[in-house]
């Protein structure tokens, strides 16, 4: 009698795998009455460990799975269904082999040993279980018709911004002309955002064309059709946030109304192109148009993206980082040999180096890069690749703002003297940045000492070159001298003032040191002692005698050193002679300047 009672109360054993738990199938079967009172749900330890491993790595799928397990257990308690765990924990090696099906095989083993029914949404798992004679419930994924958050998306919505504790907002308009507006009065809670995230991840798993591009601790990026959705959680963000971005325009190159000259360059010559511009101003839209343009010309076009969000035709293959590394993707592309590759977008030094390597290998490259000004796109390459290689890597820069092409630059390499400098021995390699439409040289990029200078040509006037010379002199002299000053007194001349005892050191034997300094900075230099503020001006009288100019001072100063100035310009130092006289030849530079100072009334004589 006891035996009969036991057989009546004992129900079926159900063993769900990871896919069934994440998809919410187990709870659905309970709600439908297929799993009922007195049945037993056995969750293999392998499933729990796999979900914990995913959750510890910050992956959305693991967090959702553990949350679903909690709800399954609570539902079992309500319905009188036994809930228990079984099996052992997987080894590290088994976890590492999860992708190859090792965990699935272990779950099947549990179902077989317990004589249970395996519940799965994985067709391969179902086929494997059938082959082993295990009873199964296979539930095919059902694609959710529409995401809840899509109710806030209109035709002109560029992006949707949902943050815990805030009202939902959206950017509406078009690239370069949009407004951020509230789309609902509801204040979003963590629970609401978690439900939105669950829907998004479920859709991503069911849609064959959807891709989880990034899945890291606290951050997940999903590509669903034209939607790029980023989900962030604490501690990465201070509150949970979901951001959806989508293109609202798909344009062709014809829509940009390019000049015939630019069309010809893009078709025949440009092979290292940078599309630059501020965020949200249409860089990616132009990259898509350019990809389609090259494809229409019979070119093989590929893309390198993370995440893959370019909306391009089926003929254009989109590549993500292979094993998380774009360099490995480039290795594959070099074997595939495309005519053009769209690299969206260049952010890190690694990205710039991969772009450069592919371009130097002969692949036509189109890179997308953030920049607030057109010249910033070139500056992003400085210090990352050799200066002389930049024109071989990038030959055309297209700057986009407010959805329009505002500026096009071409790059060239030349060897000459930079604008504003005159000394012929200062010739050096110069990267020339030229306005494509006008042919006007706008920027020069070259090395000056240890610096790389990006100089706007119209500003390469005497004052700018002088400032560079002043900075270079200061940089060199501060290694050897403590007190000095530099004064620019002309287009190609500067006065270097140092302590009197440092003057010989700066000039050097036979003027070698000062000549070397002049060569380094590209301008003429005069060396003067620093005026000691403790020195005082003394009375004097000037007269001419035969071929000399004589400065007479008080005879009490005989044997003293005095400094002679023309205004603030130091002329020379001298020792007062026996009769209180200082003689200077009329035809010498010093003599001529003394006479000029007398005429101007600004000759000064100073003594300690």
C-alpha positions, 0 to 999 in steps of 0.5 A: 500500500505504501508503495502505491502511495509513493508511485502516485506522489512521485512526479517526473524529473526535469533537467534544464540546461543553460539555454532553457533557464536563460530563455525563461522556458522552465517557468513557462512550462510550469505556467502551462502545467506541463511541469506540475506539482510533485514533479522535480526540477534538477539543476545541474551544478554545471549550469550554475557554475557556468552562469556564475562564471559568466556573471563574474566576468560581468556578462549580461547572460550570466546575470540574467541566468542567475536571476532566472534561477532565483525566480524558478526556485520561488515558483517551485515553492508556490506550486509544490514542485521540488527544486534541487541541484545535482552533479559536481562542479566543473573543473577549470578545464571543463569550463574552458572547453564550454564552447566546444560542447563539454558542459552540454555533454556533462548536463546530458550525463546528469539527465541520463543518470537521473532518468530525467527529461532534458529541457533545452532551447539548443537544437544541437543539444537536443539532437545529441540527447536524442542520439543517446536515448534521452527524453527531451523537451525542445523549445524553439526560440520565439523572437520578441516582436518588438522591444519595449523601448522602441515605443520611444523611437520616432523616425528622427530619433538619433539616440535614446538615453535611459538612466536609472532615476531619470526620465527617458531622453532622446536626441531627435533631428539630424546630424549636426542639428538635433535636440535632446528632449524628454520622451516620457514623464516616467522616472526610470527605476532599476527594475524597469531597466533590468527588464529592458536589458533582459528583452534586449539580450533575449532578442540578441540571442534569438536573432541570427543577425544580432551580435553581442559586440562587447561583453565585459564586467559592467558593460555590454554592447549589442548590435540589433539590426540598425540599433547599437545598444550599450548597457552599463551597470555599477561599478562601471557607471554610477547607475544603470544606463541603456543607450541606443544609437541608430543611423537615421539617414542612409545617403549616397556619395551623390547626396554630398554634391562633391566637386568633380575634382574631388570625385576624381581624386576619390576614384583615382588617387585617394587611397589613404583617407581619413574622415574626421569630425566631431561626434554625431556630425555624420562621419559614419554616414559618409563612411557608409556612402564611401564604402558603397561608392567603391563597391559600385565601382567594382572594388572589393570592400571590407570593414573593420569595426568594433562594434559593427554598426555600419549599414552597408550592402550584403556585398560588403563583409563586416569584420570585428576584432579577431580574438579581440585584436584588430591586428589579427583581423588585419592579418586575415584581410591581407590574405583576402586582399580587399581593394578598400577597407573601412576602419571604423573607428580609430581610437587607440595607438594600436588602431592607428598602427594597424591602419598604418601597417595595412596602408603601407602594405598597399590596401586602400584605407578609409579611417574614421576618427574624432576631431574638432578641427581638420588638422586634428586628424593628422595630429592624431598620427604624430608620435604614433608613426614616423613623421615622414611616413604620414603622407604615405599613410594618409593622403586625403582628409575629409572633415565633416560637420553638421552632416556636410563636408566642410574641408578637404586636405591633401598631404604631401612631403617636401624638403625645404626651409620652413616658412618664416625661416631664412637660413638655408641650412635649416632645410628639413623634411616638411609634411605639407597640409594643402587645401584640396580645392584651392591648392593653398598651403595651410599647415606645415608639420616638421621637427624643430629640435626635439619638438614636432611643430604643427604650424599654420602657414599664415601665422608663420610670421616673424613673431611665431618663428621668433617665439619658437627660437626663444623657446628653443634657446631657453630649452638649451641654455637652462641646462648650462646657465642659471640666469639668462633672458632672451629678447627678440629684437628683429625678424631674424635677430635676438639678444641673449643676456647672461651674467657677465661671467657667463658671456665667454662660456656662451660665445665660446672659443672663436665664437664656436658656441654662439655659432652653433646656437645660431645654427640650431635656432635659425636666427642671429644672436647677440650676447650681452651681460645682464644689467645689474640693477645695483649699478648706477648711471654716472655723468659723462661727456662725449667728444670726437678726436681724430678717428675716435669717439672719447667718453670722458668720466670722473677721474676718480673712476680710473681703473674701474669697469663701466658698461655702456648702453644705447637705451636698453641695448648693451654696447660694450664694457670697458676699463676707464683709462688714466685720464678718465677716458674711454676710447672707441674707434669711430668706424667700429660698430660700437663707435657708430652706435655710441654716436647714434645714441648721442644723437638720440640722447639715450647713451648711458654709462653704468658703474658698480 
